[in-house]
Amino acid sequence: MIKLSLRVWILIIVLFLALLAIAPWGFFEKGVVIKSVEKNSTAFEQGLSPNMIITSINTEKVESISDYNRIMSKIFPLANKTKIIIGTKTNEFLLYTDEELKITADSIPSTNIRKGLDLKGGARALIKPEKTLSQGEMADLISVTTNRLNVYGLSDVTIKSATDLKGNNYMLVEIAGATPAELSDLVAKQGKFEAKIGNETLFVGGVKDITYVGRSGQDALIETCLPAEGGEICRFRFAVYLSEEAAKKHANITSTLKVNITESGRYLDKKLDMYLDDNLVDSLFISEDLKGKVTTQIQIEGSGAGSTREIAIKSAQESMKKLQTILITGSLPYKLEVVKLDTISPVLGKEFTKNIIFLALAAFLAVSIVLFIRYRKIKITLSVILTMFSEAFITLGIAALIKWNLDAPSIAGIIVGMGTGVNDQIVIIDEAVSNLQISIKERIKRALFIIFGAFFTIVAAMLPLFWAGAGLLRGFALTTILSVLVGILITRPAFANMLGSMQKE
């Protein structure tokens, strides 16, 4: 019988702590979790926020994402304002709305392990600023970019800084469920918005000049759709409220303008020109009534085109949302260049996860067979397999604890760590069963000396990968180091103790 030494007890305790970190609490939860809520939406204004658990809608129980989608499809679209009662674990929220709720919901996670883009699908962009940024400047860029993506209503957004071996700094953006075109459009352009009358700037996007941007109801709508060559064009409009300073500037600029009389009405002789990234996107007539007037409310207009009305409406909605987002958040502080753009289908992500599990089981089986053939002892084979499993499980627990997104490189690092662990255990076994005329304790010490040397070699090799590839290989480096560190500090000593006990028997 194997005596449980202190080292083995440490292994058992650490395994229990890893289980707590992974925490499969989602299996016992009913409902759906809110991933994001668009700002200025009805849901946002009533107090709904990310990470809340929705348990009911209009007294109907919500136990899964299929329940949520089924209930929502019955409610929307609406012709008139309707009362919607959303129940969460702690509160009830009463909403009156005539439009679809600007909420992104998903199933409650079954574990605390965070999946990276490779496992859940989406788009990834590696973006390089026009100049080298300090840590403070990069933090500002990430903050503004995060705000822009959150306002746009995208969920599961990961934005972080990265550097390469040459010292170049980048911003790495990952969005689950987004397309590459959508991601590139949102983060690759600076998004500089200016409204001008003649050569004078009236206001720019951002909180300095803009106090409110209409995004629903009569404050933002698709106004008309008309036939055009090759399809249809749909026009949109939405309300924008200016600051007092911008409103006074409008009065000063328009007070000197002349009035033109046309068949459609009386307008000032200069238009309100709207520029996005220095390109003219629209020009609006200014009514005579607004001459020299301090007004805080204006209407922004634009259009979208398509081969069918449905496509034209979608194009208009996307253009309107883009303008609204830039007006709310302002321009990004630096010009950016997309260096690399990747996309992964959610279906491929699920298949990748299944394949990883299948390959892991196949590897466990193959290693078990080889070890049993080599040593002909079931106890030794089981000890190696359990130790290998323990290393992988503890590494996953640490990843869950530090909220590390597991992607393909990270999983590859865990596999490398497991392989290194098996190799080290074979060294320990070979030393333990050798015929050298020294004690079993001394033989295991010799094996551990070899293992520690290999450990420092692996760590030295992994450290440069933290910066290689602008951080894209950081997951591989981190999980490899974690795996071998767990082996050196916890599982190898415990395995050596178990093997020593077996040899004495």
C-alpha positions as CSV (number, residue, x, y, z in Angstrom):
1,M,0.0,0.0,0.0
2,I,1.4,3.4,-1.0
3,K,1.8,5.7,2.0
4,L,0.6,9.2,1.5
5,S,3.5,11.5,2.3
6,L,3.4,15.2,2.7
7,R,4.3,15.8,-1.0
8,V,1.3,13.6,-2.0
9,W,-1.0,15.5,0.3
10,I,0.2,18.8,-1.2
11,L,-0.7,17.4,-4.6
12,I,-4.2,16.4,-3.5
13,I,-4.8,19.8,-1.9
14,V,-3.6,21.7,-5.0
15,L,-5.9,19.5,-7.1
16,F,-8.8,20.4,-4.9
17,L,-8.0,24.1,-5.2
18,A,-7.8,23.8,-9.0
19,L,-11.3,22.3,-8.9
20,L,-12.5,25.3,-7.0
21,A,-10.9,27.7,-9.4
22,I,-12.5,25.9,-12.4
23,A,-15.8,25.9,-10.5
24,P,-18.4,24.2,-12.6
25,W,-21.1,26.4,-11.1
26,G,-22.9,26.9,-14.4
27,F,-24.3,23.4,-14.3
28,F,-26.5,24.4,-11.4
29,E,-27.6,27.8,-12.7
30,K,-30.8,28.4,-14.7
31,G,-31.2,31.4,-17.0
32,V,-29.0,33.3,-19.4
33,V,-26.2,35.8,-18.7
34,I,-26.1,39.3,-20.2
35,K,-22.9,39.7,-22.2
36,S,-23.4,43.4,-23.2
37,V,-26.0,46.2,-23.2
38,E,-25.8,49.1,-25.7
39,K,-25.4,52.5,-24.0
40,N,-28.3,54.9,-24.4
41,S,-30.7,52.0,-25.1
42,T,-33.9,51.4,-23.1
43,A,-32.4,48.4,-21.4
44,F,-29.3,50.4,-20.4
45,E,-31.3,53.3,-19.1
46,Q,-33.5,51.0,-16.9
47,G,-30.4,49.5,-15.2
48,L,-29.7,46.2,-17.0
49,S,-26.0,45.6,-17.2
50,P,-23.5,42.9,-18.2
51,N,-23.1,39.7,-16.0
52,M,-26.7,39.9,-14.8
53,I,-28.5,36.5,-14.9
54,I,-32.0,36.8,-16.6
55,T,-34.3,34.2,-15.1
56,S,-37.7,35.3,-16.6
57,I,-39.3,37.5,-19.2
58,N,-43.0,38.6,-18.7
59,T,-43.3,35.9,-16.0
60,E,-42.1,33.1,-18.4
61,K,-39.2,31.2,-17.0
62,V,-35.9,31.5,-18.9
63,E,-33.8,28.4,-18.2
64,S,-31.6,28.4,-21.3
65,I,-30.6,30.4,-24.3
66,S,-33.2,28.6,-26.4
67,D,-35.9,29.8,-24.0
68,Y,-34.6,33.3,-24.2
69,N,-34.6,33.3,-28.0
70,R,-38.0,31.7,-28.2
71,I,-39.6,34.3,-25.9
72,M,-37.9,37.2,-27.6
73,S,-39.0,36.1,-31.0
74,K,-42.6,36.1,-29.8
75,I,-42.3,39.7,-28.4
76,F,-40.5,41.3,-31.3
77,P,-41.0,43.0,-33.7
78,L,-43.5,45.4,-32.1
79,A,-45.8,47.9,-33.7
80,N,-46.4,49.9,-30.5
81,K,-44.7,50.5,-27.2
82,T,-45.1,47.4,-25.0
83,K,-44.4,46.6,-21.4
84,I,-41.7,44.0,-20.9
85,I,-40.8,42.7,-17.4
86,I,-37.3,41.2,-17.2
87,G,-36.6,39.2,-14.0
88,T,-33.0,38.6,-12.9
89,K,-31.6,36.8,-9.8
90,T,-31.9,39.9,-7.7
91,N,-34.3,42.4,-9.3
92,E,-37.1,43.0,-11.8
93,F,-36.8,45.6,-14.6
94,L,-39.8,47.2,-16.2
95,L,-39.3,48.4,-19.8
96,Y,-41.6,50.2,-22.3
97,T,-40.3,49.9,-25.8
98,D,-41.3,49.5,-29.4
99,E,-38.0,48.2,-30.6
100,E,-35.8,45.2,-30.1
101,L,-33.8,45.2,-26.9
102,K,-30.2,46.1,-27.3
103,I,-29.0,43.2,-25.2
104,T,-26.6,40.4,-26.1
105,A,-27.3,37.3,-24.0
106,D,-25.6,33.9,-23.9
107,S,-25.7,30.6,-22.0
108,I,-24.3,30.7,-18.5
109,P,-20.7,29.4,-18.7
110,S,-20.4,25.9,-17.3
111,T,-16.9,26.6,-15.9
112,N,-14.6,29.5,-15.2
113,I,-12.2,28.5,-18.0
114,R,-12.2,31.3,-20.5
115,K,-12.2,30.2,-24.2
116,G,-10.1,32.1,-26.6
117,L,-11.0,33.0,-30.2
118,D,-9.8,29.6,-31.5
119,L,-12.4,27.8,-29.5
120,K,-15.5,30.1,-29.7
121,G,-15.0,31.8,-33.1
122,G,-14.9,35.4,-34.1
123,A,-12.4,37.9,-35.5
124,R,-8.9,39.0,-34.4
125,A,-6.9,42.1,-35.5
126,L,-3.3,42.9,-34.8
127,I,-3.1,46.7,-35.1
128,K,-0.1,49.0,-35.2
129,P,-0.3,52.7,-34.2
130,E,1.4,55.2,-36.5
131,K,4.0,55.9,-33.9
132,T,5.7,54.2,-30.9
133,L,3.4,54.7,-27.9
134,S,4.3,55.0,-24.2
135,Q,2.4,52.8,-21.7
136,G,0.1,55.7,-20.8
137,E,-0.6,56.4,-24.5
138,M,-1.4,52.8,-25.2
139,A,-3.7,52.7,-22.2
140,D,-5.6,55.7,-23.6
141,L,-5.9,54.0,-27.1
142,I,-7.2,50.8,-25.5
143,S,-9.7,52.8,-23.4
144,V,-11.1,54.7,-26.4
145,T,-11.2,51.6,-28.6
146,T,-13.0,49.6,-25.8
147,N,-15.5,52.4,-25.4
148,R,-16.2,52.4,-29.2
149,L,-16.7,48.7,-29.4
150,N,-18.9,48.6,-26.3
151,V,-21.1,51.5,-27.7
152,Y,-21.4,49.6,-31.0
153,G,-23.0,46.7,-29.0
154,L,-20.4,44.0,-29.6
155,S,-19.9,41.4,-26.9
156,D,-17.0,39.3,-25.7
157,V,-14.4,41.9,-26.6
158,T,-10.8,41.4,-25.6
159,I,-8.3,44.2,-26.1
160,K,-4.7,44.2,-24.9
161,S,-1.3,45.6,-25.8
162,A,1.5,43.6,-27.3
163,T,5.1,44.1,-28.3
164,D,7.5,42.2,-30.5
165,L,11.2,41.5,-30.2
166,K,12.1,44.7,-32.1
167,G,10.2,46.8,-29.6
168,N,7.3,47.7,-31.8
169,N,4.0,48.0,-29.9
170,Y,0.6,46.8,-31.1
171,M,-3.0,46.5,-30.0
172,L,-4.5,43.0,-30.2
173,V,-8.3,43.0,-30.6
174,E,-10.4,39.9,-30.4
175,I,-14.2,39.9,-30.8
176,A,-16.4,36.8,-30.6
177,G,-19.0,36.5,-33.3
178,A,-17.7,39.5,-35.3
179,T,-16.7,39.4,-39.0
180,P,-13.3,40.6,-40.1
181,A,-14.9,43.4,-42.2
182,E,-16.8,44.6,-39.2
183,L,-13.8,44.5,-36.9
184,S,-11.5,46.2,-39.5
185,D,-14.1,49.0,-40.0
186,L,-14.4,49.7,-36.3
187,V,-10.8,49.7,-35.2
188,A,-8.6,50.3,-38.3
189,K,-9.9,53.8,-39.0
190,Q,-9.3,56.7,-36.7
191,G,-13.0,57.8,-37.0
192,K,-12.4,61.5,-37.1
193,F,-15.8,63.2,-37.5
194,E,-16.2,66.9,-38.3
195,A,-19.2,69.1,-39.1
196,K,-18.3,72.2,-41.0
197,I,-20.0,75.3,-42.4
198,G,-17.8,76.5,-45.1
199,N,-14.2,76.2,-43.8
200,E,-15.2,76.6,-40.1
201,T,-15.6,73.6,-37.9
202,L,-18.9,73.6,-36.0
203,F,-18.3,70.5,-33.9
204,V,-16.4,67.2,-33.8
205,G,-17.3,63.8,-32.5
206,G,-16.8,63.1,-28.7
207,V,-18.2,64.3,-25.4
208,K,-16.7,67.8,-25.7
209,D,-19.1,68.9,-28.3
210,I,-21.8,66.2,-28.2
211,T,-24.1,65.8,-25.1
212,Y,-26.5,63.2,-26.5
213,V,-26.9,61.1,-29.6
214,G,-30.4,59.7,-30.5
215,R,-30.4,56.0,-31.0
216,S,-34.0,54.8,-30.8
217,G,-37.6,55.8,-31.4
218,Q,-38.2,59.1,-33.1
219,D,-34.7,60.2,-32.3
220,A,-33.2,57.7,-34.8
221,L,-35.0,56.1,-37.7
222,I,-34.9,55.0,-41.3
223,E,-37.0,57.7,-43.0
224,T,-37.6,56.8,-46.6
225,C,-36.6,54.3,-49.2
226,L,-36.7,55.2,-52.9
227,P,-35.9,53.3,-56.1
228,A,-32.5,54.0,-57.6
229,E,-30.4,52.7,-60.4
230,G,-29.7,49.0,-59.7
231,G,-31.8,48.9,-56.5
232,E,-33.0,51.2,-53.8
233,I,-31.6,53.9,-51.5
234,C,-32.8,54.3,-47.9
235,R,-32.2,57.5,-45.9
236,F,-31.8,57.7,-42.2
237,R,-31.8,60.6,-39.7
238,F,-31.0,60.8,-36.0
239,A,-30.9,63.7,-33.5
240,V,-27.8,65.1,-32.0
241,Y,-27.7,67.5,-29.0
242,L,-24.8,69.9,-28.9
243,S,-23.0,71.5,-26.0
244,E,-23.7,75.1,-25.2
245,E,-20.3,76.1,-26.6
246,A,-21.0,74.3,-29.9
247,A,-24.5,75.8,-30.1
248,K,-23.1,79.4,-29.6
249,K,-20.5,78.7,-32.3
250,H,-23.3,77.6,-34.6
251,A,-25.1,81.0,-34.0
252,N,-21.9,83.0,-34.6
253,I,-21.1,81.2,-37.9
254,T,-24.7,81.3,-39.3
255,S,-25.3,85.0,-38.3
256,T,-23.1,86.2,-41.2
257,L,-24.6,83.9,-43.9
258,K,-27.0,85.1,-46.6
259,V,-30.4,83.5,-47.4
260,N,-31.1,81.7,-50.7
261,I,-34.7,81.3,-51.9
262,T,-35.3,78.0,-53.7
263,E,-38.4,76.1,-54.9
264,S,-38.2,73.9,-51.8
265,G,-37.8,76.7,-49.3
266,R,-35.6,79.4,-47.8
267,Y,-32.1,78.2,-46.8
268,L,-28.7,79.8,-45.9
269,D,-26.2,80.0,-48.7
270,K,-23.8,77.5,-47.1
271,K,-24.6,73.9,-46.1
272,L,-23.7,71.9,-43.1
273,D,-21.0,69.6,-44.4
274,M,-20.2,66.3,-42.6
275,Y,-16.7,64.8,-42.9
276,L,-15.6,61.3,-41.8
277,D,-11.9,60.7,-41.9
278,D,-11.6,63.9,-44.0
279,N,-14.0,62.5,-46.6
280,L,-17.3,64.4,-47.3
281,V,-20.2,62.0,-46.4
282,D,-23.2,64.4,-46.6
283,S,-24.2,68.0,-46.9
284,L,-27.4,69.3,-45.3
285,F,-29.3,72.5,-46.0
286,I,-29.6,75.0,-43.1
287,S,-33.0,76.5,-42.7
288,E,-33.3,80.3,-42.6
289,D,-34.9,79.9,-39.1
290,L,-31.6,78.8,-37.7
291,K,-29.7,81.9,-38.8
292,G,-27.8,83.3,-35.8
293,K,-29.8,81.0,-33.5
294,V,-28.3,79.2,-30.5
295,T,-29.7,75.7,-31.0
296,T,-28.5,72.6,-29.2
297,Q,-30.4,70.1,-31.4
298,I,-29.6,69.2,-35.0
299,Q,-30.5,66.3,-37.3
300,I,-27.8,64.2,-38.9
301,E,-28.8,62.5,-42.1
302,G,-27.4,59.9,-44.4
303,S,-28.2,56.9,-46.6
304,G,-27.6,53.3,-47.5
305,A,-27.9,51.6,-50.8
306,G,-28.6,48.0,-51.9
307,S,-29.9,45.8,-54.7
308,T,-33.1,45.2,-52.6
309,R,-35.0,47.2,-50.0
310,E,-33.9,44.8,-47.3
311,I,-30.2,45.2,-48.2
312,A,-30.6,49.0,-48.5
313,I,-32.2,49.2,-45.0
314,K,-29.5,47.1,-43.5
315,S,-26.8,49.3,-45.2
316,A,-28.5,52.4,-43.9
317,Q,-28.7,51.0,-40.3
318,E,-25.0,50.0,-40.4
319,S,-24.0,53.5,-41.7
320,M,-26.2,55.2,-39.0
321,K,-24.8,53.0,-36.2
322,K,-21.2,53.8,-37.3
323,L,-21.8,57.5,-37.3
324,Q,-23.6,57.3,-34.0
325,T,-20.7,55.4,-32.5
326,I,-18.1,57.9,-33.7
327,L,-20.1,60.9,-32.5
328,I,-20.4,59.3,-29.0
329,T,-16.8,58.2,-28.6
330,G,-14.9,60.7,-30.8
331,S,-12.0,59.8,-32.9
332,L,-9.2,57.4,-31.9
333,P,-6.2,59.3,-30.7
334,Y,-3.8,57.8,-33.3
335,K,-3.9,56.6,-36.8
336,L,-3.8,52.8,-37.0
337,E,-2.8,50.2,-39.4
338,V,-4.2,46.6,-39.5
339,V,-1.1,44.3,-39.6
340,K,-2.9,41.0,-39.4
341,L,-6.6,40.1,-39.6
342,D,-7.9,36.6,-38.8
343,T,-11.3,35.0,-38.6
344,I,-12.5,31.7,-37.1
345,S,-16.0,30.2,-37.5
346,P,-17.8,29.3,-34.3
347,V,-18.6,26.0,-35.9
348,L,-14.8,25.4,-36.5
349,G,-14.2,26.5,-32.9
350,K,-16.6,23.7,-31.6
351,E,-15.0,21.1,-33.9
352,F,-11.5,22.2,-32.7
353,T,-12.6,21.7,-29.1
354,K,-14.0,18.2,-29.8
355,N,-10.8,17.3,-31.7
356,I,-8.6,18.5,-28.8
357,I,-10.6,16.3,-26.3
358,F,-10.4,13.3,-28.7
359,L,-6.6,13.8,-29.2
360,A,-6.1,14.1,-25.5
361,L,-7.9,10.8,-24.8
362,A,-5.9,9.2,-27.6
363,A,-2.7,10.4,-26.1
364,F,-3.6,9.2,-22.7
365,L,-4.3,5.7,-24.1
366,A,-1.2,5.6,-26.3
367,V,1.1,6.6,-23.4
368,S,-0.6,4.1,-21.1
369,I,0.0,1.2,-23.5
370,V,3.6,2.1,-24.1
371,L,4.4,2.5,-20.4
372,F,2.7,-0.8,-19.5
373,I,4.7,-2.6,-22.3
374,R,7.9,-1.0,-21.1
375,Y,7.6,-1.6,-17.3
376,R,4.9,-4.4,-17.1
377,K,3.6,-2.8,-13.8
378,I,0.1,-1.5,-13.7
379,K,0.8,0.6,-10.6
380,I,3.6,2.5,-12.3
381,T,1.5,3.0,-15.4
382,L,-1.4,4.4,-13.4
383,S,0.9,6.7,-11.4
384,V,2.3,8.2,-14.6
385,I,-1.2,8.7,-16.1
386,L,-2.6,10.2,-12.9
387,T,0.3,12.5,-12.6
388,M,0.0,13.6,-16.2
389,F,-3.7,14.3,-15.7
390,S,-3.0,16.2,-12.5
391,E,-0.5,18.5,-14.2
392,A,-3.0,19.4,-17.0
393,F,-5.8,19.9,-14.5
394,I,-3.8,22.1,-12.2
395,T,-2.6,24.2,-15.2
396,L,-6.2,24.7,-16.3
397,G,-7.1,25.7,-12.7
398,I,-4.4,28.4,-12.7
399,A,-5.6,29.6,-16.1
400,A,-9.1,29.9,-14.8
401,L,-7.8,31.7,-11.7
402,I,-5.8,34.3,-13.6
403,K,-8.7,34.6,-16.2
404,W,-6.4,33.6,-19.1
405,N,-8.1,33.0,-22.5
406,L,-7.3,29.5,-23.6
407,D,-6.6,29.5,-27.4
408,A,-4.8,27.0,-29.7
409,P,-1.3,28.1,-28.6
410,S,-2.2,27.9,-25.0
411,I,-3.6,24.3,-25.4
412,A,-0.4,23.4,-27.3
413,G,1.6,24.7,-24.4
414,I,-0.4,22.4,-22.0
415,I,0.2,19.4,-24.3
416,V,4.0,20.2,-24.4
417,G,4.0,20.4,-20.6
418,M,2.3,17.1,-20.3
419,G,4.8,15.5,-22.7
420,T,7.7,17.0,-20.7
421,G,6.1,15.6,-17.6
422,V,5.9,12.1,-19.0
423,N,9.5,12.4,-20.1
424,D,10.6,13.5,-16.6
425,Q,8.7,10.6,-15.0
426,I,10.3,8.1,-17.3
427,V,13.7,9.5,-16.2
428,I,12.7,9.0,-12.5
429,I,11.4,5.5,-13.2
430,D,14.6,4.4,-15.1
431,E,16.8,5.8,-12.3
432,A,14.6,4.1,-9.6
433,V,14.7,0.6,-11.3
434,S,18.3,0.8,-12.3
435,N,20.8,-1.7,-10.8
436,L,23.2,1.0,-9.4
437,Q,24.5,0.1,-6.0
438,I,23.1,3.2,-4.3
439,S,19.9,3.8,-2.3
440,I,16.5,4.4,-4.1
441,K,16.5,7.9,-2.4
442,E,19.9,8.8,-4.0
443,R,18.8,7.5,-7.4
444,I,15.6,9.6,-7.4
445,K,17.7,12.6,-6.3
446,R,19.9,12.1,-9.4
447,A,16.8,12.0,-11.6
448,L,15.4,15.2,-10.0
449,F,18.7,16.9,-10.7
450,I,18.4,16.1,-14.4
451,I,14.8,17.2,-14.4
452,F,15.6,20.6,-12.8
453,G,18.2,21.2,-15.5
454,A,15.7,20.5,-18.2
455,F,13.2,22.8,-16.5
456,F,15.5,25.8,-16.6
457,T,16.3,25.1,-20.2
458,I,12.6,25.1,-21.1
459,V,11.9,28.3,-19.2
460,A,14.8,30.1,-20.9
461,A,13.5,29.0,-24.3
462,M,9.9,30.1,-23.6
463,L,10.7,33.6,-22.3
464,P,11.5,35.1,-25.7
465,L,8.1,33.8,-27.0
466,F,6.3,36.3,-24.7
467,W,7.4,39.0,-27.2
468,A,7.8,37.0,-30.4
469,G,5.0,37.5,-32.9
470,A,3.6,40.6,-31.1
471,G,2.2,38.5,-28.3
472,L,0.4,35.9,-30.5
473,L,2.6,33.1,-29.0
474,R,2.3,34.4,-25.4
475,G,-0.3,31.8,-24.5
476,F,2.0,28.9,-25.7
477,A,4.9,30.3,-23.6
478,L,2.8,30.9,-20.5
479,T,1.0,27.6,-20.3
480,T,4.2,25.7,-21.1
481,I,6.0,27.4,-18.3
482,L,3.0,26.9,-15.9
483,S,2.8,23.2,-16.8
484,V,6.5,22.5,-16.2
485,L,6.5,24.7,-13.1
486,V,3.5,22.7,-11.7
487,G,5.5,19.5,-12.5
488,I,8.7,20.7,-10.8
489,L,7.1,22.0,-7.6
490,I,4.1,19.7,-7.1
491,T,3.7,16.6,-9.3
492,R,7.3,15.4,-9.8
493,P,8.1,15.3,-6.0
494,A,4.8,13.6,-5.3
495,F,5.4,11.0,-8.1
496,A,9.0,10.4,-6.8
497,N,7.5,9.7,-3.3
498,M,4.9,7.3,-4.7
499,L,7.5,5.5,-6.8
500,G,9.9,5.2,-3.9
501,S,7.1,3.6,-1.8
502,M,6.3,1.2,-4.6
503,Q,10.0,0.2,-5.0
504,K,10.3,-0.5,-1.2
505,E,7.2,-2.8,-1.5
